[in-house]
Amino acid sequence: MSKTVRLTMAQALVRFLENQYIDVDGRAAPFVRGVFIIPGHGNVVGLGQALTQEGHRLEIYQGKNEQGMAQAAVAFAKQMKRKQIFAVTSSVGPGAANMVTACGTATSNNIPLLVLPGDTYACRQPDPVLQQVEHINSMATTTNDAFKAVCRYWDRIVRPEQLMSACLNAFRTLTDPANTGAVCLAMPQDVEGEAYDYPESFLQKRVWRLERRPATEAALIEAASAIRAARRPMLVCGGGVRYSEAHEQFREFAEKTGIPFGETQAGKSAVEWTHPLNLGGLGVTGCSAANEIAVEADLIIGVGTRYTDFTTASKWLFREDARFVNINVSEFQALKLDAIPVVADARDALPRLLKMVEGYKAPYQGEVEAARKKWAEELVCLDGVEFEDTDEWRPIINDANYASARRFAHDLDAQLCQTTALGAINAFMSQGDVAIGAAGSLPGDMQRMFRPTGVDTYNMEYGYSTMGYEIAGALGVKLAVGEEHEVYAFCGDGSFNMLHGELITAVQEHKKVNICVFDNASFGCINNLQVGHGNLTLCTELRMRGEDGGLSGKFLDIDYAKVAEAYGCKGYHVRTMAELKAALADAKMVRDRPVLFDIKVLPKTMTDGYGAWWRVGDVEVSQREENLTAYQEHLEHEKDARKY
């Protein structure tokens, strides 16, 4: 008869978490590094007691916002290439609901995230309890059912013995490269304290293997045949290259076949940006080099990519007759765009495929070099844009609503252009420093312009494009990379205003992160989308209410540096290039607390689209001619887009 240990459900859960390891290519390490917690009714008594008693190895961090701490956990797991995670726990009701967005972030990006929300009583005796949403059609439904739509695995533990099957399925999902994402184990607060005689075998060290799925010979033969027939092939470097650690295999494949490659947001920094075959960002937020080669490509070899609408420019970027070969651990992803599917780990598939196409060389005749040279010249231009307060001044980058930039410069006494500031910070960063971003116009600027400081130094969340990920994520990245390297978060004022509570956690934990707030007093990219498709400005600029009754008055001049200083950070006010360079140099001396750069950047000075199209909801009927023009342009692009 097997030996048992009598523990509460929560105690058994913590002991289980302590003993989960992951084996990556023969090297085993703890899979769960620690727990982020905001205690409340639903987790403070049962799980709180268990963490105190059973949490010997786990690192415990106090979160400030449930979404924020969960986003920090997502960024940590992303930077760790999915080899280690933090669990995240909240109270019932609104505390739990706050984590739903972060679960969407995790699942959209295929990043493992374990959330442990408190839940209402399984016994239902005190119902309705504080913060409980009552459902008249089902007493079994709680707030935590909201997690089902954004999680890869969901369970509710209504009896203590259910913990065993729930945990095994949770970690099966968390350690599955093809199907990982958010996992929710809802914990009714009464069950957390209920005891059970758990088998010792369940609580002992358990090693999960990161399996490298091999490609079938038949799939490789078909893919090799397509490559050999290609006249203008192109590779797409997706996040799967980084997560499978196939950096060298991808590079070797490109070099030996002469096939150039474009980068997705998740794949950027897998190979150095200076590589002669690296065309840079691809798609809607891509650059001219990658997009100009892509539109003529007859074969696209996607490695570890999901082909989001930003990568494919809403399926418009690639020729209708172009063929696809998709190398992906997920069968679901490998079948996209009617591709030849190679369902396999990239690190396994690429070397074997390379052997099958030995001797093949892509027949480019200087086009790749010319595209890279043209983009290099554009980068110099983007790095050096300067504002001139004259009627003749026009940003060379973006042609929408110049009046906003002039008014902003007047109201806030600002001179900096966004691309110029971004280029200056990028140039200042040291080898190995990590950049993180997520939302607004900055991801487009960064996919196009950013020159990573080393391999895997670019952490962009653009699957869910979650505003607020940037600052919370900076803390998660810092926990991943340690004190050796700096972390720079790039966020707009919109993202800062939406979620920055984990900045306090960074202060509390003496974690030096660099928060670069690009303040253009607006949701800049959405304003561009709004006016660029024929609409009038509506609630996308941060202005005082004007005499006309709308938000048309002066731009708000918010002192974000002073906000950060109130939390205990070092703050810098930046309105000129001289102030930016001085602030960056001074911040290098700070070691034990976060710093925040309050950078006032002129609206409409972000990068442009470089030939890509993004399908949005243009209106067929309108009183504005501008809307109708936009709709006709939509129809023209739509007819040239691939249908599947």
C-alpha positions in Angstrom: 0.0 0.0 0.0 1.4 3.4 -1.0 2.4 5.9 1.7 0.3 9.0 2.1 0.6 12.4 3.6 -2.3 14.3 5.1 -2.4 17.8 3.8 -4.9 20.5 2.9 -5.5 20.9 -0.8 -3.6 24.2 -0.8 -0.6 22.6 1.1 -0.5 19.8 -1.4 -0.6 22.2 -4.3 2.3 24.2 -3.0 4.4 21.1 -2.3 3.5 19.9 -5.8 4.7 23.2 -7.3 7.9 23.0 -5.4 8.7 19.6 -7.0 8.0 20.2 -10.7 11.1 20.2 -12.9 11.5 20.4 -16.7 14.1 18.5 -18.7 15.4 20.4 -21.7 17.9 18.3 -23.8 19.0 16.3 -20.8 19.3 19.2 -18.3 16.7 19.3 -15.6 15.8 22.5 -13.7 12.9 23.7 -11.5 10.0 24.7 -13.7 8.2 26.9 -11.2 10.4 29.6 -9.9 7.9 31.3 -7.6 4.5 32.9 -7.0 3.1 36.3 -7.4 0.3 37.0 -4.9 -2.2 39.6 -4.0 -3.8 38.2 -0.9 -7.6 38.5 -0.5 -10.5 36.5 0.7 -10.3 33.4 -1.5 -6.5 32.8 -1.2 -5.2 34.6 1.9 -6.2 31.9 4.5 -5.9 28.6 2.8 -3.2 29.2 0.1 -1.6 31.9 2.2 -1.0 29.4 5.1 0.2 26.8 2.6 2.8 29.1 1.0 4.1 30.0 4.5 4.4 26.3 5.6 5.3 24.5 2.3 7.0 27.2 0.2 10.6 26.4 0.9 12.2 27.0 -2.6 9.5 29.2 -4.2 10.2 32.9 -4.5 7.2 35.0 -3.3 6.5 38.4 -4.7 3.7 40.8 -3.7 1.8 42.1 -6.7 0.0 45.4 -6.9 -2.5 44.7 -9.6 -3.7 41.2 -10.5 -3.3 41.8 -14.2 0.0 43.5 -13.7 1.6 40.6 -11.8 0.2 38.1 -14.3 1.7 40.1 -17.2 5.0 40.1 -15.3 4.8 36.3 -15.2 4.1 36.2 -18.9 7.1 38.3 -19.8 9.3 36.2 -17.5 8.3 33.0 -19.2 8.7 34.5 -22.6 12.2 35.7 -21.8 13.0 32.3 -20.3 11.9 30.8 -23.6 9.1 28.9 -21.8 11.5 26.9 -19.7 10.4 28.4 -16.4 7.3 30.1 -15.0 5.8 32.0 -12.1 2.4 31.0 -10.7 0.0 33.8 -10.0 -2.8 33.8 -7.4 -5.6 36.2 -6.6 -8.7 36.5 -4.5 -12.3 35.8 -5.7 -14.4 38.1 -7.9 -12.7 41.2 -9.3 -9.3 40.1 -8.3 -9.7 36.9 -10.3 -11.3 38.8 -13.2 -8.4 41.1 -13.4 -6.2 38.2 -14.5 -8.3 37.3 -17.5 -6.6 39.8 -19.8 -3.2 38.4 -18.9 -4.4 34.9 -19.7 -5.4 36.2 -23.1 -1.8 37.6 -23.5 -0.3 34.3 -22.6 -2.5 32.1 -24.8 -2.3 34.4 -27.8 1.5 34.2 -27.6 1.7 30.5 -26.7 3.4 31.4 -23.3 2.9 29.2 -20.3 1.1 30.9 -17.4 -0.5 29.3 -14.3 -3.2 31.3 -12.6 -4.7 30.2 -9.3 -7.8 32.4 -8.7 -9.7 32.0 -5.5 -13.3 30.9 -6.0 -16.6 31.0 -4.1 -17.5 28.2 -1.7 -18.0 24.7 -3.2 -20.4 23.9 -0.4 -22.5 27.0 -1.3 -23.6 27.3 2.3 -22.7 31.0 2.8 -23.8 32.1 -0.7 -23.9 34.7 -1.9 -20.5 35.7 -0.5 -18.7 39.1 -0.9 -17.7 39.7 -4.6 -19.8 36.8 -5.9 -21.7 37.3 -9.1 -24.9 35.3 -8.9 -26.2 33.5 -12.0 -29.8 32.7 -11.9 -29.5 30.0 -14.6 -26.7 28.1 -12.8 -25.3 28.0 -9.3 -22.2 26.3 -10.7 -21.1 29.4 -12.7 -18.7 31.9 -11.1 -16.5 34.7 -12.2 -13.8 32.2 -12.9 -15.7 30.7 -15.8 -14.6 33.8 -17.7 -11.1 32.2 -17.9 -12.4 29.4 -20.2 -12.2 31.6 -23.3 -8.6 32.6 -22.8 -7.0 29.4 -21.3 -5.6 26.3 -22.9 -6.7 24.3 -19.8 -9.3 25.1 -17.2 -10.4 23.3 -14.1 -12.2 23.9 -10.8 -11.1 21.9 -7.8 -14.3 21.2 -5.8 -12.9 18.3 -3.8 -9.4 18.1 -2.5 -8.6 14.8 -4.2 -9.3 16.4 -7.6 -6.1 18.3 -7.2 -4.1 15.4 -8.5 -5.7 15.0 -11.9 -6.0 18.8 -12.2 -2.3 19.4 -11.6 -1.2 16.7 -13.9 -3.3 18.1 -16.8 -2.2 21.6 -16.0 1.5 20.8 -16.2 0.9 18.6 -19.3 -0.4 21.8 -20.9 2.2 24.2 -19.5 5.1 22.0 -20.8 3.6 21.2 -24.2 5.4 23.4 -26.9 2.6 22.9 -29.4 -0.3 23.7 -27.1 1.0 25.8 -24.2 -0.7 28.9 -22.9 -2.6 30.0 -19.9 -3.8 27.4 -17.4 -6.4 28.2 -14.7 -7.0 26.1 -11.6 -9.9 27.8 -9.8 -9.8 27.2 -6.0 -13.0 27.4 -4.0 -11.8 28.9 -0.7 -13.4 26.2 1.5 -11.7 23.4 -0.5 -8.3 25.1 0.0 -8.5 24.2 3.7 -9.9 20.7 3.4 -7.5 17.8 4.0 -6.9 14.6 2.1 -4.4 11.7 2.4 -2.3 12.4 -0.7 0.0 9.7 -2.1 3.6 10.5 -1.5 4.3 9.7 -5.2 2.1 12.7 -6.2 4.2 15.1 -4.1 7.7 13.8 -5.1 10.0 15.3 -7.6 8.5 15.0 -11.1 10.5 15.8 -14.3 8.6 16.9 -17.4 10.4 16.6 -20.7 10.3 19.2 -23.3 9.8 16.8 -26.2 11.3 17.7 -29.6 8.8 16.4 -32.1 10.6 15.0 -35.1 9.5 15.6 -38.7 8.2 12.8 -40.8 10.4 11.8 -43.7 7.4 12.2 -46.1 6.8 15.8 -45.0 10.5 16.8 -45.4 10.6 15.2 -48.9 7.6 17.3 -50.0 9.0 20.4 -48.5 12.4 19.9 -50.1 10.8 19.4 -53.5 9.0 22.8 -53.1 12.2 24.5 -52.1 14.2 23.1 -55.1 11.5 24.4 -57.5 11.5 27.9 -56.0 12.9 30.9 -57.9 12.3 33.6 -55.2 12.0 31.8 -51.8 11.8 33.6 -48.5 12.1 32.4 -44.9 10.0 33.8 -42.0 11.7 33.7 -38.7 9.0 33.3 -36.0 9.0 33.0 -32.3 9.3 29.2 -32.5 12.9 29.6 -33.7 13.7 31.2 -30.3 11.6 28.9 -28.1 13.0 25.8 -29.7 16.5 27.4 -29.5 17.0 26.7 -33.2 18.9 30.0 -33.7 22.0 28.3 -35.3 20.0 25.8 -37.3 17.9 28.6 -38.8 21.0 30.7 -39.6 22.8 27.8 -41.2 19.8 26.9 -43.3 19.5 30.5 -44.6 23.3 30.8 -45.3 23.7 27.5 -47.1 20.6 28.0 -49.3 21.0 31.8 -49.7 17.4 32.3 -48.8 16.7 35.7 -47.1 14.4 36.0 -44.2 12.0 38.4 -42.6 11.3 38.6 -38.9 8.0 38.5 -37.0 7.8 40.4 -33.7 8.3 37.2 -31.7 11.2 36.0 -34.0 13.1 39.3 -33.9 16.6 38.9 -32.3 16.9 35.2 -33.1 19.6 36.2 -35.6 21.6 39.4 -35.4 20.1 42.3 -37.4 23.4 42.8 -39.2 23.2 39.4 -40.9 23.4 39.9 -44.7 20.3 37.8 -45.2 18.2 39.5 -42.5 15.6 41.7 -44.2 14.1 42.9 -40.9 10.5 43.2 -39.8 7.8 41.7 -42.1 4.3 42.8 -42.7 2.1 45.7 -41.5 4.8 46.8 -39.0 7.6 45.6 -41.2 10.1 47.5 -43.2 10.6 48.1 -46.9 13.3 45.5 -47.3 11.3 42.5 -46.1 8.0 43.7 -47.7 9.5 44.3 -51.1 11.1 40.9 -51.3 7.9 39.2 -49.8 5.6 40.6 -52.5 7.6 38.8 -55.2 8.3 35.6 -53.3 7.0 32.4 -54.9 7.7 30.2 -51.8 7.4 31.3 -48.2 9.0 29.0 -45.6 7.5 29.9 -42.2 9.5 28.6 -39.2 7.6 28.8 -35.9 5.1 31.5 -36.9 1.4 31.9 -36.5 0.9 34.1 -39.5 -1.0 36.9 -37.8 -2.7 39.5 -40.0 0.2 41.8 -39.2 2.7 39.3 -40.6 0.7 38.6 -43.7 -0.7 42.2 -44.1 -4.2 40.7 -43.8 -3.1 38.0 -46.4 -2.4 40.7 -49.0 1.4 40.7 -48.8 2.1 37.4 -50.6 1.2 36.5 -54.2 -1.9 34.5 -54.8 0.1 31.8 -56.5 2.8 31.7 -53.8 3.3 28.4 -52.0 4.0 27.9 -48.3 6.0 25.4 -46.3 5.3 25.7 -42.6 7.6 24.2 -39.9 5.8 24.2 -36.6 5.3 22.0 -33.6 1.6 22.8 -33.8 -0.4 21.0 -36.5 -3.0 23.8 -36.3 -0.4 26.4 -37.1 1.5 24.3 -39.7 -1.6 23.9 -41.9 -2.2 27.7 -42.3 -2.3 29.3 -45.7 -2.8 25.9 -47.4 0.9 25.1 -46.7 2.9 21.9 -46.9 2.9 21.1 -43.2 6.1 20.0 -41.5 4.8 19.3 -38.0 8.0 19.3 -36.0 10.4 21.1 -33.7 12.5 23.6 -35.8 15.7 22.4 -34.3 15.0 18.9 -35.5 13.5 19.7 -38.9 15.8 22.4 -40.3 19.1 20.4 -40.4 17.3 17.4 -41.9 15.6 19.6 -44.5 18.9 21.2 -45.3 20.5 17.9 -46.2 17.6 17.2 -48.6 18.2 20.4 -50.5 22.0 20.2 -50.4 23.4 22.1 -53.4 20.3 24.4 -53.8 21.0 28.1 -53.9 18.3 30.7 -54.1 18.8 32.5 -57.5 18.7 36.1 -56.3 20.9 38.5 -58.3 21.6 41.3 -55.9 18.0 42.1 -54.9 18.5 41.2 -51.2 21.6 43.4 -50.9 19.8 46.3 -52.7 16.8 46.0 -50.4 18.9 46.0 -47.3 21.0 49.0 -48.5 17.8 51.0 -49.3 16.5 50.2 -45.8 19.8 51.1 -44.1 19.6 54.6 -45.8 16.0 55.0 -44.5 17.1 54.0 -41.0 19.6 56.9 -41.0 16.9 59.2 -42.0 14.5 57.9 -39.3 17.2 58.3 -36.7 17.7 62.0 -37.6 14.3 63.5 -38.0 14.1 67.0 -36.5 11.2 69.2 -35.7 11.0 72.7 -37.3 8.2 75.0 -36.1 7.3 76.4 -39.5 4.3 76.2 -41.7 6.4 74.2 -44.2 7.5 71.5 -41.8 6.3 68.1 -42.6 7.4 64.9 -40.9 8.9 62.7 -43.6 7.4 59.7 -41.9 3.7 60.1 -41.4 1.3 62.3 -43.3 -1.8 62.4 -41.0 -3.0 65.4 -39.2 0.1 67.6 -38.9 -1.8 70.2 -36.9 -1.6 67.9 -33.9 2.1 67.9 -33.9 2.4 71.7 -34.1 -0.2 72.2 -31.4 1.5 69.6 -29.1 4.9 71.3 -29.6 3.3 74.6 -28.6 1.4 73.3 -25.6 4.2 71.1 -24.1 7.3 73.0 -25.4 8.5 69.7 -27.0 10.9 69.2 -29.9 11.6 65.5 -30.1 10.4 63.2 -32.9 9.5 59.7 -31.8 11.8 57.8 -34.2 14.7 60.0 -33.3 14.3 59.4 -29.6 13.9 55.7 -30.2 17.0 55.5 -32.3 19.0 57.4 -29.7 18.0 55.1 -26.8 18.7 52.1 -29.0 22.2 53.4 -29.8 22.9 54.0 -26.1 22.0 50.5 -25.0 24.8 48.1 -24.2 25.4 44.6 -25.5 22.9 42.2 -24.0 20.4 44.8 -22.7 16.8 43.7 -23.3 14.0 45.8 -24.9 10.4 45.1 -24.1 7.2 46.6 -25.6 3.6 45.7 -26.5 1.2 48.3 -27.8 0.6 51.6 -29.6 2.8 52.9 -32.4 6.0 51.8 -30.7 5.8 48.1 -31.8 5.7 49.2 -35.4 8.7 51.6 -34.9 10.6 48.9 -33.0 10.0 46.0 -35.5 11.2 48.3 -38.2 13.9 50.3 -36.5 15.2 48.5 -33.5 18.6 47.0 -33.7 18.8 44.3 -30.9 21.9 44.3 -28.7 22.2 40.5 -28.9 20.4 37.2 -29.3 17.0 37.1 -27.6 17.2 40.7 -26.4 13.8 41.7 -27.9 10.7 40.9 -25.9 7.7 42.2 -27.8 4.2 41.1 -26.9 2.3 41.5 -30.1 0.0 38.5 -30.2 -2.6 40.3 -27.9 -0.9 43.7 -28.0 -1.8 44.3 -24.4 -1.6 47.8 -23.2 0.1 47.7 -19.7 2.3 44.7 -20.5 5.3 46.9 -20.9 6.0 48.0 -17.3 4.8 44.8 -15.6 6.7 42.9 -18.2 9.9 44.8 -17.5 9.8 43.5 -14.0 9.3 39.9 -15.3 12.2 40.3 -17.7 14.5 41.7 -15.0 13.7 38.6 -12.9 14.7 36.5 -15.9 18.0 38.2 -16.9 19.2 39.3 -13.4 21.5 42.2 -12.6 24.0 41.6 -15.4 21.9 43.3 -18.1 19.6 46.4 -18.2 16.0 46.2 -19.2 14.4 49.0 -21.2 10.6 49.1 -21.4 9.2 51.2 -24.3 5.6 52.3 -23.7 3.3 55.2 -24.7 1.5 57.4 -22.3 -1.7 55.4 -23.0 -0.1 52.2 -21.7 1.4 53.9 -18.7 -1.9 55.4 -17.7 -3.6 52.0 -18.2 -1.4 49.9 -15.9 1.8 50.6 -14.1 1.3 49.3 -10.6 4.2 46.8 -10.8 6.5 49.8 -10.9 5.9 49.8 -7.1 6.9 46.2 -6.9 10.1 47.0 -8.8 10.8 49.7 -6.2 10.0 47.3 -3.4 12.3 44.6 -4.8 15.2 47.0 -5.7 14.9 46.0 -9.4 16.5 48.4 -11.8 14.3 48.7 -14.9 14.3 51.6 -17.4 10.9 52.8 -18.3 10.8 54.9 -21.4 7.4 56.7 -21.6 6.9 58.2 -25.0 4.3 60.8 -24.2 2.4 62.2 -27.3 -0.7 62.9 -25.2 -2.8 60.5 -27.3 -3.4 57.0 -28.4 -1.3 57.9 -31.4 -1.5 54.8 -33.6 -5.3 54.6 -33.1 -5.6 58.3 -33.9 -3.7 57.6 -37.2 -6.0 54.7 -37.9 -9.0 56.9 -37.1 -8.2 59.9 -39.3 -6.4 57.8 -41.9 -9.7 56.0 -42.7 -11.7 59.2 -43.1 -13.0 59.7 -39.5 -12.8 62.8 -37.4 -10.7 62.6 -34.2 -12.8 61.1 -31.4 -11.3 60.4 -27.9 -7.9 59.4 -29.2 -6.1 62.6 -28.1 -5.5 63.5 -24.4 -6.8 67.1 -24.4 -8.7 69.4 -22.1 -12.4 69.8 -23.0 -12.6 72.8 -25.3 -15.2 75.6 -25.9 -16.8 73.5 -28.6 -17.8 70.9 -26.0 -15.3 68.3 -27.3 -11.9 67.2 -26.2 -10.2 69.8 -28.4 -8.5 72.1 -25.9 -4.9 72.1 -24.9 -2.9 68.9 -24.7 -2.5 67.6 -21.1 1.0 68.2 -19.8 1.3 65.3 -17.3 4.5 65.0 -15.3 5.1 61.3 -15.5 8.6 61.7 -14.0 7.1 63.2 -10.9 4.6 60.4 -10.7 7.4 57.9 -10.8 9.4 59.8 -8.2 6.5 59.7 -5.9 6.7 55.9 -6.0 10.4 55.9 -5.3 11.9 55.8 -8.8 14.4 58.1 -10.3 12.6 60.4 -12.8 13.9 62.3 -15.8 12.1 65.1 -17.8 13.0 64.9 -21.5 12.0 67.4 -24.2 15.2 67.7 -26.2 17.9 65.4 -27.5 20.4 66.9 -25.1 18.2 66.2 -22.2 17.6 62.6 -23.4 21.3 61.8 -23.7 22.1 63.4 -20.4 19.3 61.4 -18.7 20.4 58.1 -20.2 24.0 58.6 -19.0 22.9 59.6 -15.5 20.5 56.6 -15.3 23.4 54.2 -15.9 24.7 55.1 -12.4 21.4 54.1 -10.7 21.5 50.5 -9.5 18.9 49.8 -6.8 15.7 51.3 -8.1 13.7 51.8 -11.4 14.2 54.9 -13.5 11.6 56.5 -15.7 12.2 58.8 -18.7 9.3 61.1 -19.3 9.9 61.8 -23.0 7.6 64.3 -24.7 7.5 63.2 -28.4 5.6 65.0 -31.1 2.5 63.2 -32.5 2.6 61.9 -36.1 6.4 61.3 -35.9 6.2 57.5 -35.9 7.1 55.3 -38.8 4.9 54.7 -41.8 3.6 51.5 -43.4 6.2 50.8 -46.1 3.8 49.2 -48.6 1.8 47.0 -46.3 -2.0 46.9 -45.9 -4.0 46.2 -42.8 -7.7 45.2 -43.2 -9.9 47.2 -40.8 -13.7 47.9 -40.7 -14.0 50.6 -43.4 -17.6 51.8 -43.7 -19.6 51.3 -46.8 -22.1 54.1 -46.1 -21.1 57.6 -44.8 -21.8 61.3 -45.1 -18.1 61.9 -45.3 -16.4 61.5 -48.6 -13.1 60.6 -46.8 -14.8 57.4 -45.4 -16.1 56.4 -48.9 -12.6 56.9 -50.4 -11.1 54.7 -47.7 -13.8 52.0 -48.4 -12.9 52.0 -52.1 -9.2 51.6 -51.2 -10.2 48.7 -49.0 -12.0 47.0 -51.8 -9.0 47.4 -54.1 -6.7 45.7 -51.6 -9.3 43.0 -50.6 -9.5 41.7 -54.2 -5.8 41.1 -54.2 -5.7 39.3 -50.8 -5.4 35.5 -50.5 -8.6 33.9 -49.5 -7.1 31.3 -47.1 
